[in-house]
Amino acid sequence: MSKNKPLKYQLKIDIQCGACGTLTHLRGEEFPKFCPCCGAGLERYCLRCQKRAEMYFEEWWPDEGECVRTYGPAKRCSRCNALLEQPPEVPGDEQ
């Protein structure tokens, strides 16, 4: 392979809803603001530092020239490390 020739690979982008777990496959369009399945908001905001929290992603390379990147809503703020979602309540667990 030539040193001057850039590597070519195909990037596929998926977005996973934090509420229902549905995967949305993007094909060139912009990131949706709401889940098409349940209507939950995909963007999260930190109440402590008043900024939008960036979505995190995981990459998977099923083939050498193909990359699948799955974005999900952030669970913590990347600036101040504040928790962005409440832990689920367990029945009978009183504090």
Backbone hydrogen bonds in HBPLUS format (Angstrom, degrees):
<---DONOR---> <-ACCEPTOR-->    atom                        ^
c    i                          cat <-CA-CA->   ^        H-A-AA   ^      H-
h    n   atom  resd res      DA  || num        DHA   H-A  angle D-A-AA Bond
n    s   type  num  typ     dist DA aas  dist angle  dist       angle   num
A0010-GLN N   A0065-GLY O   2.70 MM  55  6.09 161.4  1.74 152.1 152.4     1
A0067-CYS N   A0010-GLN O   2.75 MM  57  6.06 164.7  1.77 170.3 170.3     2
A0012-LYS N   A0067-CYS O   2.79 MM  55  6.14 167.3  1.80 167.5 171.9     3
A0069-ARG N   A0012-LYS O   2.82 MM  57  6.16 169.7  1.84 170.8 171.9     4
A0026-LEU N   A0013-ILE O   2.94 MM  13  5.60 172.3  1.95 162.9 165.2     5
A0014-ASP N   A0069-ARG O   2.89 MM  55  6.19 163.4  1.92 157.3 159.6     6
A0071-TYR N   A0014-ASP O   2.80 MM  57  6.17 167.0  1.82 154.7 154.0     7
A0015-ILE N   A0024-THR O   2.84 MM   9  5.09 150.2  1.93 140.4 150.5     8
A0024-THR N   A0015-ILE O   2.78 MM   9  5.09 156.3  1.84 144.1 152.4     9
A0016-GLN N   A0071-TYR O   2.78 MM  55  6.09 167.1  1.80 170.1 173.5    10
A0017-CYS N   A0022-THR O   2.97 MM   5  5.35 157.6  2.03 145.5 152.0    11
A0021-GLY N   A0017-CYS O   3.12 MM   4  4.75 132.0  2.37 111.9 123.9    12
A0042-LEU N   A0033-LYS O   2.89 MM   9  5.48 172.2  1.89 140.0 141.6    13
A0035-CYS N   A0040-ALA O   2.82 MM   5  5.31 155.9  1.88 149.5 157.5    14
A0039-GLY N   A0035-CYS O   2.93 MM   4  4.68 136.9  2.12 123.7 134.9    15
A0053-ALA N   A0044-ARG O   2.84 MM   9  5.60 164.4  1.86 146.4 151.5    16
A0046-CYS N   A0051-LYS O   2.87 MM   5  5.55 170.4  1.88 169.7 167.7    17
A0050-GLN N   A0046-CYS O   3.01 MM   4  5.30 122.6  2.36 125.1 137.3    18
A0056-TYR N   A0072-GLY O   3.14 MM  16  5.65 138.7  2.32 162.0 165.3    19
A0072-GLY N   A0056-TYR O   2.94 MM  16  5.65 157.1  1.99 159.3 163.9    20
A0058-GLU N   A0070-THR O   2.99 MM  12  5.35 149.1  2.08 138.2 146.9    21
A0070-THR N   A0058-GLU O   2.91 MM  12  5.35 163.6  1.93 159.7 161.9    22
A0060-TRP N   A0068-VAL O   2.85 MM   8  5.17 145.5  1.97 145.3 156.4    23
A0068-VAL N   A0060-TRP O   2.80 MM   8  5.17 174.7  1.80 163.5 165.2    24
A0066-GLU N   A0063-ASP O   3.48 MM   3  5.22 171.4  2.49 102.3 103.8    25
A0084-LEU N   A0075-LYS O   2.94 MM   9  5.38 176.0  1.95 141.1 140.3    26
A0077-CYS N   A0082-ALA O   2.91 MM   5  5.25 154.4  1.97 145.3 153.7    27
A0081-ASN N   A0077-CYS O   2.95 MM   4  4.63 134.0  2.17 122.5 130.9    28
A0093-ASP N   A0090-VAL O   3.04 MM   3  5.50 158.6  2.09 140.6 140.5    29
